[in-house]
Amino acid sequence: MLSTIPSRALRLRAASNALRCRYASSGAPHYNEPTGYIFGEKPPPAGQKRKREDWELIWYWGMGGSLVVAVVGLYFKPDTSIQTWALKEAKARMEARGEATEYKPSN
């Protein structure tokens, strides 16, 4: 008897939640249904060009320009790695002591 009370309460709560949700929904699709066209845009008739939207040219120039700036910036970025710093420091210390910094084979 005791084990049936919680399950009955859960069933009643689930049923009441389902009724509330059903009345709250509108029944219309909640997303743009697929049409088979790319970006949902029908192709223009033969012999006509597609009319661009106002934001497209700004987006193309903005994305292309930012890509160029990023590539140039990364190409000319200074080398700040620990290995480069350690190599320069070791060469400077060896030259200060008067040691040779380049390897020369004895043959």
C-alpha positions in Angstrom: 0.0 0.0 0.0 2.7 2.4 0.9 4.7 1.8 -2.3 1.8 2.7 -4.5 1.2 6.2 -3.0 4.5 7.8 -4.3 4.1 6.3 -7.8 0.4 7.5 -8.0 1.5 11.0 -6.9 4.2 11.0 -9.6 1.8 9.9 -12.2 -0.7 12.6 -11.3 2.0 15.3 -11.3 3.3 14.2 -14.7 -0.2 14.2 -16.1 -0.9 17.7 -14.8 2.4 19.0 -16.2 1.6 17.5 -19.6 -1.8 19.3 -19.6 -0.2 22.6 -18.7 2.4 22.3 -21.5 -0.2 21.3 -24.0 -2.4 24.3 -23.4 0.7 26.6 -23.5 1.9 25.5 -27.0 0.6 27.1 -30.2 1.0 24.1 -32.5 3.0 26.1 -35.2 6.4 24.9 -36.2 9.1 26.3 -33.9 11.8 26.4 -36.5 12.2 27.2 -40.2 11.3 24.0 -42.0 13.7 22.9 -44.7 12.8 24.0 -48.2 15.6 22.3 -50.1 17.2 25.6 -51.2 20.5 26.8 -49.7 19.8 29.4 -46.9 16.1 29.0 -47.8 16.5 31.3 -50.8 15.1 30.3 -54.2 17.5 30.7 -57.1 16.7 33.6 -59.6 15.3 32.8 -63.0 17.7 32.0 -65.8 19.5 35.1 -67.1 19.0 37.2 -63.9 21.6 37.9 -61.2 20.9 37.5 -57.5 20.3 40.8 -55.7 22.7 41.2 -52.7 21.5 42.2 -49.4 22.8 45.4 -47.7 25.0 43.6 -45.2 26.7 41.1 -47.5 29.4 43.4 -49.0 30.3 44.8 -45.5 30.6 41.3 -44.2 32.9 40.1 -47.1 35.2 43.1 -46.7 35.2 42.9 -42.9 36.0 39.2 -42.8 38.6 39.4 -45.6 40.2 42.5 -44.1 40.4 41.0 -40.6 41.9 37.8 -42.0 44.6 39.8 -43.8 45.3 41.8 -40.6 45.5 38.6 -38.5 47.9 36.9 -41.0 50.2 39.9 -41.2 50.1 40.3 -37.5 51.0 36.7 -36.8 53.7 36.7 -39.4 55.5 39.7 -37.9 54.9 38.7 -34.3 58.1 38.9 -32.2 59.6 35.6 -31.0 59.1 35.5 -27.2 59.7 31.8 -26.6 61.8 30.7 -23.7 64.1 28.7 -26.0 65.1 31.8 -28.0 65.7 33.8 -24.9 67.8 31.0 -23.3 69.9 30.6 -26.5 70.7 34.4 -26.7 71.5 34.4 -22.9 73.8 31.4 -23.2 75.6 32.9 -26.2 76.1 36.2 -24.4 77.5 34.5 -21.3 79.8 32.3 -23.3 81.1 35.3 -25.3 81.6 37.2 -22.0 83.8 34.4 -20.8 85.7 34.2 -24.1 84.4 30.8 -25.2 83.5 29.9 -28.7 79.8 29.8 -29.3 79.8 27.8 -32.6 80.9 24.2 -32.9 83.8 23.5 -35.2 84.7 19.9 -36.0 88.3 18.8 -35.5 88.6 17.0 -38.8 
